[in-house]
């Protein structure tokens, strides 16, 4: 499915929110005093989903494209031959496709990388690859999960400060989690998972349940804090914050809670400590949250220590600061990124924005 079709799907979600009997609204937020601009890093990509910086080369990036290719971008241009092409094994369109890429923390000394994608049956796969003399080759399948619907596949795959590989999976799809998967500990759908990729066996651990569609999440490179952007149903988009993912099982509340509002009667069946979002916004300003990163770069000093996130439909970008476990100084930034699929971070802590319309941009100070 094309990017335009994706935008129409997002618009449908927005209209569904507007059709609620009592439309939710977002309180007015201040506009940031920071002057920002977006510098183009690459254009002409085919439905890019994620950008991952080469840890040893500041001008080199890996871009995952939805149809199943990973391209190397150098000096603003994508190399014509893909770094990896698994398109024959990928179902692409809507919320399916090649969704995420994670390089091993010791890459390229440890030449392994990991991909999360939808296979020909539309089911979730996580595979491990190794870069050799002739290019990447498949090492093993790390996870295979049957998907009951074509949406809510989650997205992010990344390594945490503990060296473990983290994966976010949605609740399996359809509206309001009809089969109650998110709170069901017998399935990995609607969960945050982690894996020791150096172990001989693939033993995924459930870190948290109660997620609807954790499209993007990240760890603060300075503190190890976890931030999750979880896509809402028809009213609320949310940002979750966890200062310590080792504290025990967590529960983000879906499908009893959407954002910070209870939307269904009953108790949380999945167990774990309830984590309430630190920030929410309603569908009057967007319809699908894209989680970002805490800025730790030097190009824009006024953003240092602030978490940036945005919305796929409206292109709006916001930022906040966490103080004593709560969001403070939530504000709208002076940039817009249409079809915002993800953020990225390089070795220096500078941030990048990926538009599914085909471009990758770097956050830079404005004039």
DRENBARO-938564 format. One record per atom (N, C-alpha, C): atom name; x, y, z. Coordinates in steps of 0.001 Angstrom, whole numbers, plus 500000, padded with zeros to 6 digits. Each point is the difference from the previous one (the first is absolute). Layout:
<domars>
  a      x      y      z
 CA      X      Y      Z
...
</domars>
This chain:
<domars>
  a      x      y      z
  N 500840 498812 500000
 CA 499160 501188 500000
  C 500876 501238 500000
  N 499593 501017 499295
 CA 500807 501202 499835
  C 499973 500857 501247
  N 500902 501002 500031
 CA 500005 500950 501102
  C 498695 500769 500046
  N 499434 500296 498805
 CA 498727 500721 499964
  C 498908 499162 500655
  N 500027 498693 499734
 CA 498997 499132 500627
  C 500171 499967 501506
  N 501258 500011 500460
 CA 500245 500043 501429
  C 499443 501267 500611
  N 500197 501117 499296
 CA 499477 501261 500495
  C 498482 499956 500092
  N 499349 499339 499026
 CA 498549 499881 500034
  C 499548 499145 501179
  N 500782 498948 500295
 CA 499678 499196 501172
  C 500094 500831 501264
  N 501050 500821 500075
 CA 500168 500864 501159
  C 498848 500998 500091
  N 499578 500540 498836
 CA 498887 500937 499981
  C 498734 499321 500500
  N 499802 498750 499608
 CA 498821 499270 500470
  C 500007 499879 501514
  N 501198 499751 500559
 CA 500103 499922 501464
  C 499656 501343 500628
  N 500442 501070 499370
 CA 499706 501335 500497
  C 498506 500267 499978
  N 499342 499642 498887
 CA 498570 500221 499885
  C 499238 499163 501013
  N 500500 498791 500272
 CA 499348 499170 501015
  C 500038 500684 501346
  N 501150 500650 500313
 CA 500102 500726 501254
  C 499042 501162 500041
  N 499848 500724 498881
 CA 499104 501151 499962
  C 498547 499590 500126
  N 499722 498708 499692
 CA 498620 499549 500038
  C 499548 499590 501388
  N 500898 500046 500998
 CA 499636 499624 501349
  C 498889 500915 500513
  N 499147 499479 500897
 CA 498889 500788 500505
  C 500490 501245 500727
  N 501071 499888 500734
 CA 500568 501137 500708
  C 501455 500145 499560
  N 500257 500753 498937
 CA 501363 500107 499474
  C 500979 500474 501067
  N 501126 499330 500071
 CA 501049 500399 500932
  C 500809 501130 499387
  N 500485 500879 500832
 CA 500786 501135 499518
  C 501292 500102 500767
  N 500997 500587 499359
 CA 501306 500196 500598
  C 500117 501429 500508
  N 500343 500202 501269
 CA 500171 501375 500495
  C 501061 500723 499181
  N 499835 501291 499779
 CA 501004 500757 499234
  C 501382 499882 500635
  N 500992 499787 499161
 CA 501379 499888 500477
  C 500809 501173 499481
  N 500983 500448 500767
 CA 500841 501097 499521
  C 500876 499558 498838
  N 500347 500960 499161
 CA 500942 499745 498911
  C 501411 500230 500498
  N 500885 499116 499634
 CA 501391 500084 500438
  C 500654 501298 499526
  N 500837 500598 500841
 CA 500775 501166 499539
  C 501169 499604 499109
  N 500295 498701 499951
 CA 501152 499515 499244
  C 499723 500075 498500
  N 500921 500606 499276
 CA 499894 500032 498542
  C 500714 498780 499425
  N 499236 499209 499241
 CA 500533 498754 499469
  C 499776 499934 498506
  N 500733 499140 499365
 CA 499759 499680 498595
  C 500402 498552 499769
  N 499566 499468 498868
 CA 500324 498631 499635
  C 500919 500009 498790
  N 501192 499446 500165
 CA 500964 499889 498900
  C 499805 498659 499305
  N 499854 500016 498693
 CA 499795 498760 499251
  C 501260 499143 500009
  N 499832 498750 500391
 CA 501092 499029 499995
  C 499894 499100 498774
  N 498769 499629 499631
 CA 499793 499136 498833
  C 498580 500160 499511
  N 499800 499886 498689
 CA 498674 500025 499392
  C 499891 498838 499015
  N 498806 499824 499454
 CA 499812 498994 498966
  C 499956 498577 500491
  N 499856 499806 501306
 CA 499887 498655 500543
  C 498563 499503 499840
  N 499829 498692 499989
 CA 498685 499397 499793
  C 499382 499634 501341
  N 499086 500836 500478
 CA 499294 499769 501247
  C 500962 499626 501139
  N 500941 500907 500349
 CA 500930 499697 501085
  C 499281 499915 501338
  N 500421 499069 500824
 CA 499376 499770 501294
  C 500900 500379 501166
  N 501314 499880 499797
 CA 500919 500211 501115
  C 501381 500335 499464
  N 500722 500854 500741
 CA 501390 500299 499678
  C 500861 499618 501202
  N 501105 499304 499718
 CA 500938 499585 501039
  C 501388 500460 499570
  N 500649 500770 500847
 CA 501303 500543 499665
  C 501097 498959 500182
  N 500982 500031 499100
 CA 501186 499167 500163
  C 500767 500522 501217
  N 500310 499148 500969
 CA 500643 500487 501227
  C 501417 500513 499793
  N 500632 499678 498870
 CA 501390 500399 499791
  C 500188 500949 498823
  N 498931 500353 499311
 CA 500103 500877 498837
  C 498859 501005 500055
  N 500325 501266 500322
 CA 498978 501016 500232
  C 499160 500289 498766
  N 500503 499701 498818
 CA 499266 500305 498788
  C 499315 498814 499362
  N 499913 498911 500725
 CA 499458 498764 499443
  C 498788 499552 500810
  N 498916 499654 499299
 CA 498764 499599 500656
  C 499416 498766 499314
  N 499274 499221 500789
 CA 499228 498878 499479
  C 498526 500384 500086
  N 499296 499912 498892
 CA 498585 500363 499955
  C 499176 498772 499628
  N 499078 499631 500880
 CA 499094 498883 499723
  C 498802 500511 499215
  N 499736 499373 498846
 CA 498851 500346 499171
  C 498911 498945 500181
  N 498763 500434 499962
 CA 498878 499149 500366
  C 499910 498724 499171
  N 500336 500065 498731
 CA 499813 498834 499126
  C 501002 498877 500261
  N 501016 500261 500831
 CA 500901 498912 500367
  C 501450 500215 499644
  N 500393 501243 499759
 CA 501392 500287 499680
  C 500608 500921 501050
  N 501305 499854 500178
 CA 500780 500924 500823
  C 501043 500630 499085
  N 500017 501324 499972
 CA 500936 500706 499131
  C 501004 500787 500833
  N 501222 500044 499496
 CA 501041 500815 500612
  C 499958 501383 499379
  N 499961 501027 500846
 CA 500019 501386 499553
  C 501342 500610 500397
  N 500708 500535 499032
 CA 501277 500673 500236
  C 500017 501315 499237
  N 500426 501066 500690
 CA 500110 501316 499367
  C 498690 500410 499332
  N 498891 499700 500641
 CA 498696 500444 499526
  C 499386 499169 498901
  N 500640 498920 499610
 CA 499468 499180 498898
  C 499930 498539 500426
  N 498922 499351 499593
 CA 499847 498576 500281
  C 500726 499184 498947
  N 500766 499014 500453
 CA 500667 499124 499050
  C 498957 499213 499205
  N 500186 499875 498699
 CA 498972 499341 499173
  C 499773 498546 500361
  N 501043 499286 500382
 CA 499834 498601 500383
  C 499674 499913 501478
  N 498900 499342 500371
 CA 499644 499893 501418
  C 501076 499271 500802
  N 500170 500425 501230
 CA 500848 499289 500951
  C 499390 498639 500309
  N 498664 499978 500107
 CA 499254 498757 500224
  C 498694 500094 499226
  N 499621 498905 499351
 CA 498733 499948 499279
  C 499295 498687 500348
  N 498979 500106 500853
 CA 499195 498823 500360
  C 498557 500203 499542
  N 499829 500846 498986
 CA 498655 500371 499565
  C 499162 498793 499585
  N 500631 498949 499480
 CA 499238 498810 499616
  C 499387 499299 501202
  N 500517 500286 501174
 CA 499506 499359 501216
  C 499184 500944 500872
  N 499644 501173 499459
 CA 499330 501024 500785
  C 498647 500354 499394
  N 498976 500050 500854
 CA 498715 500587 499627
  C 500035 501473 500361
  N 499753 500859 499027
 CA 500141 501439 500210
  C 498707 500727 499679
  N 499645 500966 500829
 CA 498817 500814 499783
  C 499254 500216 501291
  N 499358 501156 500129
 CA 499312 500310 501235
  C 500990 500043 501150
  N 499767 499189 501010
 CA 500888 499954 501171
  C 500958 498811 499953
  N 500077 499347 498842
 CA 500894 498863 499842
  C 501215 500381 499163
  N 501030 499173 500080
 CA 501202 500232 499217
  C 501246 499791 500829
  N 501127 500489 499488
 CA 501237 500034 500770
  C 499893 501187 500942
  N 499847 499741 501272
 CA 499630 501036 500956
  C 501170 500554 500797
  N 501045 499200 500214
 CA 501076 500486 500864
  C 501294 499243 499760
  N 501071 500686 500315
 CA 501367 499488 499886
  C 500755 500372 501263
  N 500786 499074 500529
 CA 500856 500283 501151
  C 501380 499411 499744
  N 501034 500826 500102
 CA 501378 499537 499906
  C 500443 499485 501355
  N 500833 498971 500006
 CA 500555 499521 501263
  C 500755 501145 500678
  N 499965 500094 501342
 CA 500692 501093 500692
  C 501487 500106 499680
  N 500624 498898 499575
 CA 501430 500024 499662
  C 500237 500034 498492
  N 498957 500281 499237
 CA 500129 500084 498551
  C 500961 501127 499623
  N 500922 499801 499052
 CA 500159 498849 499105
  C 500979 498933 500498
  N 500591 500190 501208
 CA 500903 498955 500509
  C 499242 498689 500172
  N 498776 500111 500506
 CA 499078 498871 499950
  C 499056 500303 498849
  N 500146 499338 498855
 CA 499293 500417 498776
  C 498564 499521 499888
  N 499322 499836 501110
 CA 498623 499526 499961
  C 499017 501163 500027
  N 498872 499800 499337
 CA 498888 500940 500109
  C 498699 499221 499972
  N 498903 500683 500364
 CA 498739 499325 500269
  C 498873 500790 499337
  N 499053 499284 499419
 CA 498901 500655 499307
  C 498662 499443 500478
  N 499011 500888 500003
 CA 498625 499661 500366
  C 499130 500279 498791
  N 499256 498983 499537
 CA 499227 500179 498774
  C 498778 499086 499989
  N 499123 500251 499017
 CA 498817 499167 499763
  C 500323 499008 498887
  N 499819 498718 500252
 CA 500355 498989 499011
  C 498876 499860 498954
  N 500136 499115 499000
 CA 498983 499898 498944
  C 498594 499687 500505
  N 499886 499395 501167
 CA 498679 499734 500572
  C 499474 501172 500819
  N 500812 501058 500116
 CA 499610 501151 500805
  C 500324 499845 501471
  N 500763 498967 500341
 CA 500361 499757 501393
  C 501326 500660 500349
  N 500228 500192 501279
 CA 501203 500680 500482
  C 501201 499067 499988
  N 501101 500528 499510
 CA 501280 499284 500045
  C 501083 500933 500524
  N 500905 499471 500807
 CA 501233 500681 500374
  C 501145 499064 499646
  N 500911 500473 499142
 CA 501113 499177 499531
  C 501332 500652 500340
  N 501002 499155 500149
 CA 501381 500445 500229
  C 500811 499775 498723
  N 500743 501038 499598
 CA 500895 499925 498851
  C 501426 500303 500441
  N 500935 499560 499175
 CA 501417 500284 500222
  C 500609 500501 498701
  N 500796 501066 500099
 CA 500666 500549 498829
  C 501313 499256 499779
  N 500150 499430 498808
 CA 501222 499290 499651
  C 500686 500627 498811
  N 500960 499308 499456
 CA 500789 500529 498886
  C 499161 500264 498766
  N 498925 499240 499826
 CA 499149 500168 498820
  C 498675 500701 500319
  N 499893 500533 501214
 CA 498782 500689 500388
  C 499272 499286 501121
  N 498797 500457 500348
 CA 499264 499399 501112
  C 499452 498618 499660
  N 499952 499153 501012
 CA 499368 498689 499846
  C 499187 499695 501250
  N 498920 499257 499813
 CA 499125 499648 501107
  C 500697 499021 500943
  N 499936 500307 501293
 CA 500571 499111 501007
  C 498914 499107 500598
  N 498917 500624 500467
 CA 498929 499217 500632
  C 498744 500856 500152
  N 498905 499303 500155
 CA 498731 500638 500341
  C 499918 500101 501516
  N 499735 501205 500503
 CA 499927 500207 501444
  C 498578 499980 500531
  N 499041 500337 499146
 CA 498615 500036 500459
  C 499062 499876 498805
  N 498939 499237 500171
 CA 498924 499900 499010
  C 498683 500027 500767
  N 499142 500970 499657
 CA 498745 500183 500719
  C 498858 500105 498997
  N 498978 499171 500155
 CA 498820 500101 499153
  C 499268 501303 500296
  N 499630 500720 498942
 CA 499262 501253 500151
  C 498554 499788 499552
  N 499026 500237 500883
 CA 498598 499764 499639
  C 499432 501045 499054
  N 500586 501213 500009
 CA 499542 501073 499128
  C 501217 500674 499367
  N 499743 500884 499046
 CA 501101 500619 499252
  C 500505 501294 500625
  N 499455 500392 501145
 CA 500458 501243 500630
  C 500497 499734 501414
  N 500517 501053 500614
 CA 500536 499951 501362
  C 501148 498997 500119
  N 500953 500114 499108
 CA 501167 499124 500047
  C 501117 500535 500880
  N 499776 501177 500603
 CA 501092 500624 500732
  C 501045 500473 499006
  N 501242 500083 500429
 CA 501003 500460 499061
  C 501421 499891 500509
  N 500272 500632 501121
 CA 501391 500235 500375
  C 500738 498728 500415
  N 501262 499981 499657
 CA 500940 498960 500388
  C 501282 500729 500332
  N 500477 499888 501244
 CA 501192 500752 500377
  C 500680 499341 501186
  N 501263 500293 500173
 CA 500731 499487 501156
  C 499891 500977 501159
  N 499831 499436 501189
 CA 499909 500812 501200
  C 501355 500196 500639
  N 500075 500806 501067
 CA 501267 500232 500693
  C 500558 498751 500661
  N 499162 498973 500151
 CA 500440 498724 500568
  C 500574 499064 498953
  N 500066 500453 498736
 CA 500546 499166 498939
  C 499024 498993 499445
  N 498752 500026 500453
 CA 498985 499079 499517
  C 499211 500647 498863
  N 499439 499154 499129
 CA 499215 500464 498869
  C 498542 500135 500424
  N 499414 501186 499783
 CA 498620 500279 500385
  C 499125 500104 498758
  N 498782 499458 500112
 CA 499033 500007 498918
  C 498631 500393 500549
  N 499299 500896 499283
 CA 498638 500346 500380
  C 499013 499424 499002
  N 499007 499264 500491
 CA 498962 499425 499137
  C 498640 500558 500385
  N 499172 500279 498982
 CA 498645 500452 500244
  C 499092 498866 500429
  N 498719 500353 500235
 CA 499067 499038 500578
  C 499433 499004 499001
  N 500446 500057 498743
 CA 499528 499058 498997
  C 499016 500593 499020
  N 499453 501189 500356
 CA 499165 500685 499039
  C 498515 500010 500289
  N 499284 500612 499061
 CA 498587 500303 500081
  C 499784 501014 501136
  N 498766 500436 500177
 CA 499697 501072 500947
  C 499756 499460 501403
  N 500526 500700 500981
 CA 499765 499726 501419
  C 500399 498585 500421
  N 501028 499444 499339
 CA 500578 498725 500411
  C 498909 498956 500281
  N 499238 499588 498987
 CA 498805 499169 500223
  C 500275 498659 500651
  N 501182 499441 499783
 CA 500322 498707 500623
  C 500802 500153 501291
  N 500096 501228 500498
 CA 500637 500273 501300
  C 501434 499471 500068
  N 500764 500225 498949
 CA 501362 499463 499959
  C 500986 500818 500840
  N 499785 501301 500057
 CA 500988 500847 500647
  C 500191 499666 501477
  N 498921 499587 500656
 CA 500069 499637 501418
  C 500138 498492 500217
  N 500201 499255 498921
 CA 500120 498547 500082
  C 501484 499621 499995
  N 500485 499468 501092
 CA 501415 499676 500124
  C 500374 498704 499276
  N 499028 499349 499367
 CA 500300 498807 499220
  C 500357 500319 498554
  N 499986 501285 499633
 CA 500420 500420 498665
  C 500982 501157 500122
  N 500856 500143 498993
 CA 500958 501114 500012
  C 499421 501246 499350
  N 498779 499920 499455
 CA 499376 501170 499394
  C 499614 501008 501083
  N 500220 501290 499694
 CA 499730 501055 500970
  C 501047 500093 501091
  N 501211 499532 499693
 CA 501041 499914 501021
  C 501290 500719 499580
  N 500797 500337 500996
 CA 501386 500406 499807
  C 500849 498810 500392
  N 500871 499555 499073
 CA 500794 498792 500189
  C 501482 500327 499983
  N 500802 499110 500570
 CA 501448 500144 499865
  C 500652 498625 499885
  N 501208 500021 499402
 CA 500692 498752 499680
  C 501499 500206 500116
  N 500679 499010 500560
 CA 501462 499961 499983
  C 500429 499336 498700
  N 500495 500808 499054
 CA 500327 499456 498675
  C 501258 499148 500026
  N 500732 500003 501107
 CA 501194 499169 500110
  C 499696 498635 500605
  N 498752 499800 500412
 CA 499608 498705 500555
  C 499815 498990 498867
  N 500145 498741 500322
 CA 499871 498943 498992
  C 498558 499792 499571
  N 499058 500241 500891
 CA 498597 499792 499690
  C 499259 501330 500017
  N 498921 500081 499191
 CA 499215 501221 499912
  C 498968 500007 501120
  N 500337 500599 501135
 CA 499100 500056 501152
  C 499600 501447 500240
  N 498891 500419 499387
 CA 499510 501366 500166
  C 499323 500155 501363
  N 500291 501090 500667
 CA 499396 500315 501290
  C 498993 501125 499821
  N 498839 499868 500647
 CA 499005 501073 499982
  C 500372 501025 501066
  N 500255 501209 499563
 CA 500339 501101 500903
  C 498742 500742 500429
  N 499055 500146 499058
 CA 498786 500757 500286
  C 498865 499504 499125
  N 498787 500173 500493
 CA 498790 499719 499220
  C 499146 501267 499961
  N 498803 499895 499417
 CA 499106 501147 499981
  C 500352 501049 498966
  N 500681 499596 498917
 CA 500314 500914 498909
  C 499023 499789 498851
  N 499650 501080 499305
 CA 499092 499895 498864
  C 500766 499887 498696
  N 500886 500955 499742
 CA 500829 499968 498791
  C 501230 500872 500226
  N 501006 499464 500686
 CA 501189 500794 500351
  C 500878 500223 498770
  N 499591 500961 499186
 CA 500633 500172 498698
  C 501489 500316 500114
  N 500361 500934 500884
 CA 501424 500310 500183
  C 500301 500238 501481
  N 501145 499486 500441
 CA 500476 500271 501357
  C 501506 500139 499977
  N 500553 500561 501069
 CA 501453 500217 500056
  C 500456 500064 501445
  N 501294 499795 500171
 CA 500646 500164 501293
  C 500848 501272 499968
  N 499925 500782 501056
 CA 500849 501177 500128
  C 501444 499539 500149
  N 500860 500426 499095
 CA 501383 499538 499997
  C 500772 500435 501237
  N 499537 501038 500700
 CA 500698 500493 501190
  C 499507 499358 501286
  N 498708 499710 500087
 CA 499420 499510 501252
  C 499491 498566 499929
  N 499761 499492 498796
 CA 499404 498681 499843
  C 498491 499989 500128
  N 499379 501171 500217
 CA 498542 500073 500114
  C 499340 499584 498685
  N 498859 499330 500129
 CA 499254 499527 498837
  C 498807 500907 499725
  N 499825 500364 498717
 CA 498856 500790 499554
  C 499284 499209 498898
  N 498682 499895 500109
 CA 499211 499257 499019
  C 498889 500892 499463
  N 499884 500076 498674
 CA 498841 500610 499374
  C 499026 498899 499620
  N 498851 499935 500692
 CA 499017 498939 499757
  C 498792 500602 499297
  N 499697 499473 498806
 CA 498922 500536 499169
  C 498648 499667 500616
  N 499110 501012 500064
 CA 498706 499829 500632
  C 498933 499470 499068
  N 498787 499831 500563
 CA 498870 499473 499238
  C 499310 501122 499216
  N 499130 500754 500638
 CA 499295 501046 499264
  C 499963 501327 500734
  N 500720 500080 501140
 CA 499982 501255 500739
  C 501385 500489 500421
  N 500790 499123 500595
 CA 501215 500466 500665
  C 501257 499301 499493
  N 501028 500800 499733
 CA 501346 499506 499733
  C 500831 500222 501263
  N 500952 499096 500270
 CA 500689 500109 501283
  C 501498 499781 499908
  N 500693 500636 500949
 CA 501436 499800 500228
  C 500163 499401 501387
  N 500687 498874 500062
 CA 500282 499342 501275
  C 501475 500130 500352
  N 500273 500044 501296
 CA 501362 500189 500503
  C 500269 498965 501083
  N 501141 499307 499871
 CA 500405 499003 500996
  C 501463 500247 500348
  N 500294 500394 501249
 CA 501391 500275 500352
  C 500859 498752 500185
  N 499352 498849 500204
 CA 500771 498775 500256
  C 499204 498804 499506
  N 500429 499414 498884
 CA 499259 498867 499437
  C 500321 498693 500718
  N 500859 500044 501005
 CA 500325 498787 500757
  C 499175 499896 501274
  N 499057 500908 500213
 CA 499272 500040 501274
  C 498921 498937 500118
  N 499767 499211 498973
 CA 498965 498973 500045
  C 498982 500229 498905
  N 499012 499115 499912
 CA 499004 500074 498950
  C 499229 501314 500072
  N 499818 500620 498836
 CA 499267 501260 499890
  C 498725 499784 499200
  N 499010 500860 500237
 CA 498724 499914 499288
  C 499610 501413 499563
  N 499914 500216 498680
 CA 499684 501334 499477
  C 498497 500242 499826
  N 499173 499014 500382
 CA 498593 500283 500205
  C 499017 499655 498906
  N 500454 499904 498746
 CA 499062 499666 498926
  C 499518 498554 500168
  N 498724 499689 499798
 CA 498968 500814 499392
  C 499005 500548 501011
  N 500400 500017 501270
 CA 499160 500632 501014
  C 500168 501514 499945
  N 501236 500437 499726
 CA 500291 501419 499896
  C 500484 500347 498596
  N 499558 501153 499503
 CA 500555 500602 498795
  C 500526 501365 500418
  N 501304 500217 499846
 CA 500581 501200 500588
  C 499840 499937 501504
  N 499524 501089 500597
 CA 499783 500005 501446
  C 498520 499870 500354
  N 499189 499539 499034
 CA 498563 499856 500220
  C 499598 498527 500008
  N 499135 499618 500941
 CA 499480 498636 500006
  C 498912 499887 498942
  N 500137 499042 499101
 CA 499064 499857 498885
  C 499237 498687 500049
  N 500344 499142 500948
 CA 499327 498711 500105
  C 499912 499616 501464
  N 498869 499431 500391
 CA 499843 499540 501376
  C 500855 498757 500240
  N 500301 499784 501246
 CA 500750 498794 500338
  C 501371 500313 500549
  N 500708 498937 500351
 CA 501326 500121 500582
  C 501065 499618 498984
  N 501213 500422 500294
 CA 501133 499617 499165
  C 500316 498538 500268
  N 499863 499175 498993
 CA 500141 498553 500175
  C 501426 499504 499822
  N 500845 500837 499418
 CA 501352 499542 499710
  C 500966 500085 501155
  N 499583 500640 501092
 CA 500902 500163 501123
  C 501037 501066 499716
  N 500876 500216 500924
 CA 501044 501001 499848
  C 499572 501357 500513
  N 500985 500843 500255
 CA 499751 501347 500518
  C 499469 500902 498893
  N 498870 500663 500276
 CA 499413 500897 499010
  C 500889 501217 499792
  N 500296 500277 498728
 CA 500771 501187 499622
  C 499073 500936 499239
  N 499768 501177 500549
 CA 499168 500990 499330
  C 500861 500883 499116
  N 499454 500467 498875
 CA 500803 500828 499098
  C 500388 501328 500631
  N 501152 500522 499579
 CA 500422 501313 500494
  C 499476 501116 499107
  N 499569 499666 498792
 CA 499459 501006 499086
  C 498998 499331 499074
  N 498934 500706 499690
 CA 498999 499534 499044
  C 499609 501168 499103
  N 499474 499670 498831
 CA 499339 501009 499191
  C 498829 499352 499282
  N 499004 500822 499696
 CA 498764 499504 499405
  C 500047 500098 498487
  N 498974 499456 499377
 CA 499961 499940 498543
  C 499539 501297 499345
  N 499943 501063 500775
 CA 499790 501300 499379
  C 501297 500575 499453
  N 501152 499412 500393
 CA 501296 500502 499526
  C 500831 498931 499301
  N 499492 498796 499887
 CA 500738 498923 499355
  C 499230 498704 500125
  N 500605 498904 499534
 CA 499260 498739 500105
  C 500893 498784 500197
  N 501335 500154 499938
 CA 500863 498826 500136
  C 501375 500441 500476
  N 500307 499728 501262
 CA 501231 500505 500595
  C 501221 499254 499471
  N 501080 500740 499811
 CA 501301 499435 499637
  C 500984 500362 501094
  N 500409 499012 500779
 CA 500944 500255 501081
  C 501363 500376 499471
  N 500738 500793 500773
 CA 501307 500487 499561
  C 501118 499680 500961
  N 500841 500991 500262
 CA 501191 499840 500835
  C 500164 501208 500915
  N 500748 499803 501073
 CA 500497 501117 500788
  C 501211 500572 499277
  N 499974 501289 499774
 CA 501093 500630 499253
  C 501239 500122 500875
  N 501102 499417 499532
 CA 501277 500053 500713
  C 501111 500539 499106
  N 499624 500684 498936
 CA 500981 500570 499094
  C 500492 501364 500471
  N 500759 500669 499143
 CA 500561 501315 500331
  C 499584 501085 499010
  N 499415 499619 498859
 CA 499666 500981 498973
  C 498916 500969 500460
  N 499079 499524 500836
 CA 498902 500840 500494
  C 500011 499948 501528
  N 500813 500809 500653
 CA 500152 499911 501459
  C 498690 500147 500766
  N 499058 500794 499470
 CA 498745 500223 500695
  C 499102 498783 500080
  N 500293 498973 499231
 CA 499208 498774 500029
  C 500623 498911 500872
  N 501200 500236 500462
 CA 500725 498936 500700
  C 499209 499527 501226
  N 499802 498687 500079
 CA 499256 499407 501105
  C 498499 499944 499795
  N 499520 500489 498855
 CA 498569 499975 499711
  C 499669 498805 499110
  N 498842 499392 500256
 CA 499516 498886 499193
  C 499141 500554 498876
  N 500323 499633 498747
 CA 499240 500441 498836
  C 499162 498847 499467
  N 498771 500311 499612
 CA 499096 499025 499406
  C 499073 500737 499043
  N 499257 499259 499187
 CA 499159 500659 499002
  C 498793 499179 499631
  N 499288 500455 498973
 CA 498793 499335 499543
  C 500105 499710 498512
  N 499663 498784 499609
 CA 500097 499587 498600
  C 499067 500804 499097
  N 498787 500251 500473
 CA 498977 500619 499142
  C 500189 501500 499847
  N 500193 500696 501111
 CA 500101 501460 499958
  C 501414 500486 499746
  N 500994 499173 500273
 CA 501393 500416 499860
  C 500488 500876 501129
  N 499153 500250 500997
 CA 500385 500835 501136
  C 501089 499315 500824
  N 500934 500797 500492
 CA 501060 499502 500873
  C 499913 500733 501331
  N 500007 499249 501085
 CA 499986 500563 501344
  C 501272 499580 500739
  N 500243 500638 501132
 CA 501079 499559 500880
  C 499584 500224 501442
  N 500639 499279 500886
 CA 499736 500137 501430
  C 501266 499664 500767
  N 499981 500358 501256
 CA 501078 499645 500907
  C 499392 499206 501157
  N 500674 498960 500459
 CA 499510 499222 501127
  C 500646 500495 501281
  N 499154 500328 500967
 CA 500454 500434 501324
  C 499245 499204 501052
  N 500744 499297 500843
 CA 499403 499180 501058
  C 498971 499012 499435
  N 500322 499446 498837
 CA 499155 498977 499413
  C 498778 500527 499281
  N 499868 501318 499865
 CA 498849 500580 499328
  C 500453 500938 498886
  N 499108 500188 499015
 CA 500313 500897 498890
  C 499916 501450 500452
  N 500970 500789 499588
 CA 500022 501425 500308
  C 500306 500775 498727
  N 499468 501207 499933
 CA 500300 500900 498885
  C 499727 499337 498647
  N 498801 499413 499863
 CA 499611 499400 498726
  C 499720 501131 499009
  N 500572 499925 498819
 CA 499856 501103 499047
  C 500039 499485 498570
  N 499498 500828 499102
 CA 500031 499687 498581
  C 501241 500619 499381
  N 500744 499174 499237
 CA 501206 500506 499360
  C 499671 500623 498641
  N 500892 500859 499523
 CA 499749 500771 498774
  C 500463 499269 498737
  N 499690 498741 499919
 CA 500278 499215 498803
  C 498807 499101 499749
  N 499888 499515 498778
 CA 498941 499072 499641
  C 500586 498920 499105
  N 499557 498774 500225
 CA 500525 498862 499242
  C 498846 499130 499530
  N 499503 500205 498782
 CA 498860 499217 499511
  C 500340 498523 499886
  N 499012 499162 500284
 CA 500154 498540 499960
  C 501239 499566 500805
  N 500041 500477 501223
 CA 501147 499759 500880
  C 500004 498549 500469
  N 500865 499181 499393
 CA 500043 498570 500300
  C 500862 499683 501213
  N 501077 500776 500190
 CA 500891 499720 501124
  C 501004 501121 500167
  N 500685 499976 501144
 CA 501158 500835 500268
  C 501232 499093 500002
  N 501168 500595 499881
 CA 501254 499259 500094
  C 501010 500807 500785
  N 501067 499342 500407
 CA 501035 500630 500824
  C 501359 499531 499521
  N 500962 500924 499868
 CA 501335 499568 499590
  C 500926 499893 501199
  N 501259 499683 499743
 CA 500959 499749 501068
  C 500252 501233 500852
  N 499737 501196 499452
 CA 500204 501249 500740
  C 498738 500481 500696
  N 498922 499238 499906
 CA 498761 500397 500647
  C 499144 500949 499192
  N 500372 500264 498745
 CA 499164 500847 499143
  C 498802 499189 499517
  N 498887 500696 499755
 CA 498758 499327 499661
  C 499641 500154 498532
  N 499315 498974 499491
 CA 499572 499926 498610
  C 498515 499660 499971
  N 499311 500478 498973
 CA 498590 499730 499818
  C 499793 499315 498657
  N 499186 498959 499987
 CA 499735 499226 498794
  C 498567 500245 499554
  N 499849 500535 498795
 CA 498680 500174 499408
  C 499740 498838 499050
  N 498860 499361 500148
 CA 499698 498872 499129
  C 499761 500446 498561
  N 499887 501306 499797
 CA 499889 500524 498643
  C 501309 499875 499235
  N 501103 499668 500711
 CA 501244 499706 499284
  C 501221 500731 500442
  N 499962 500734 501106
 CA 501160 500779 500387
  C 500478 499742 501431
  N 501283 500238 500236
 CA 500615 499959 501325
  C 500636 501358 500241
  N 499699 500600 501177
 CA 500501 501332 500304
  C 500708 499987 501352
  N 500923 500943 500169
 CA 500719 500180 501253
  C 499470 501253 500709
  N 499800 499915 501300
 CA 499575 501140 500785
  C 501178 500965 500152
  N 499765 501281 499701
 CA 501073 500989 500016
  C 499478 501325 500541
  N 500899 500865 500491
 CA 499554 501317 500472
  C 499498 500863 498835
  N 498953 500772 500264
 CA 499445 500865 498987
  C 500744 501326 499918
  N 499622 500798 499026
 CA 500632 501309 499815
  C 499450 501008 500992
</domars>
